[in-house]
């Protein structure tokens, strides 16, 4: 079991940066693949970024954030980060941290992630 708590959201202007953090409690966090998803008002939850257990090498991003967002993790601190640069108004959403032990983690489908945080709001003004 793992519990996830996100932080770092806020209101920023277009072009600004934010870093989201997700702290996990529970044992064996390093056994979980992690992902960030987001949900804008009136839209379905969508994949943003994911990475594998070890945090080295294997990362995935949705096309609209490639080159602007970076996912990383520090297993020693049980923390996952999402560095978001060059933010755009269309990035406005509630951002959720998620974790899974499923081998399907790289399918980047929310249904394969069994553990979720409460979400943190990111609002980007134009």
C-alpha positions in Angstrom: 0.0 0.0 0.0 1.1 3.5 -0.7 -0.4 6.9 0.0 0.4 9.9 -2.2 0.2 13.6 -1.4 0.7 16.2 -4.1 1.8 19.8 -3.6 3.2 22.7 -5.6 0.3 23.8 -7.7 -0.8 27.4 -8.0 -1.7 30.3 -10.2 0.9 31.5 -12.7 1.2 33.4 -15.9 1.9 31.8 -19.2 5.6 31.1 -19.7 6.2 30.6 -16.0 7.4 27.4 -14.3 6.1 25.3 -11.5 7.4 22.1 -9.8 4.9 19.7 -8.5 5.9 17.3 -5.7 4.3 14.0 -4.7 5.3 12.5 -1.4 4.6 8.8 -0.9 4.2 7.0 2.4 4.4 3.3 2.8 7.0 0.7 2.2 8.8 -0.2 -1.0 8.0 3.0 -2.9 10.9 2.1 -5.2 8.9 -0.9 -6.4 6.2 1.3 -8.0 6.2 3.0 -11.3 4.8 6.5 -11.1 2.9 8.8 -13.3 1.3 12.2 -13.5 -2.2 12.7 -14.9 -4.3 15.8 -15.2 -7.9 16.7 -15.6 -9.3 19.9 -16.9 -12.8 21.1 -16.3 -15.3 19.2 -18.4 -12.6 16.9 -19.8 -11.5 13.4 -19.1 -8.4 12.6 -17.0 -5.4 12.4 -19.3 -1.9 11.1 -19.1 1.0 13.6 -18.7 4.2 11.7 -17.8 5.4 8.4 -16.3 8.6 6.7 -15.3 9.7 3.3 -14.2 10.7 1.9 -10.8 14.3 2.8 -10.7 13.9 6.3 -12.0 16.7 5.8 -14.6 16.1 5.8 -18.3 12.6 5.0 -19.0 10.2 8.0 -19.1 7.2 8.8 -21.2 5.5 12.1 -21.9 2.3 13.0 -23.7 3.1 15.0 -26.9 1.8 18.3 -25.7 4.3 18.5 -22.8 7.4 17.0 -24.4 10.3 19.4 -24.1 8.6 21.4 -21.4 7.8 19.0 -18.6 10.2 16.7 -16.8 9.3 13.8 -14.5 11.8 12.7 -11.9 11.9 10.8 -8.6 14.0 10.5 -5.5 13.4 7.1 -4.0 15.4 8.0 -0.9 12.9 10.8 -0.2 9.9 8.8 -1.5 9.1 11.8 -3.7 8.2 12.2 -7.4 8.5 15.5 -9.1 7.0 17.1 -12.2 9.0 20.1 -13.4 6.8 22.2 -15.7 8.4 25.0 -17.8 6.9 27.3 -20.4 3.5 26.8 -19.0 0.5 27.5 -21.3 -3.1 28.2 -20.5 -4.1 24.8 -21.9 -2.0 23.2 -19.1 -4.6 24.4 -16.6 -6.0 21.4 -14.8 -5.9 19.4 -11.6 -2.7 17.4 -11.6 -2.7 13.9 -10.0 0.2 11.8 -8.9 -0.3 8.0 -9.4 1.6 4.8 -8.6 1.4 1.2 -9.7 3.2 -2.1 -9.6 1.5 -3.2 -12.8 3.8 -4.2 -15.7 1.4 -2.3 -17.9 2.5 1.0 -16.4 4.0 2.2 -19.6 0.6 1.9 -21.4 0.0 5.2 -19.6 -3.6 4.3 -18.9 -5.1 5.7 -15.7 -6.9 2.4 -15.2 -3.6 0.6 -14.6 -2.7 2.9 -11.7 -4.1 1.8 -8.4 -2.9 4.5 -6.1 -3.8 8.2 -6.5 -3.2 11.4 -4.7 -5.8 14.0 -4.0 -4.7 16.3 -6.8 -3.2 19.8 -6.9 -4.6 22.7 -9.0 -2.5 24.3 -11.6 -3.9 27.5 -13.3 -2.1 29.3 -16.1 -3.4 32.7 -17.1 -2.8 34.2 -20.5 
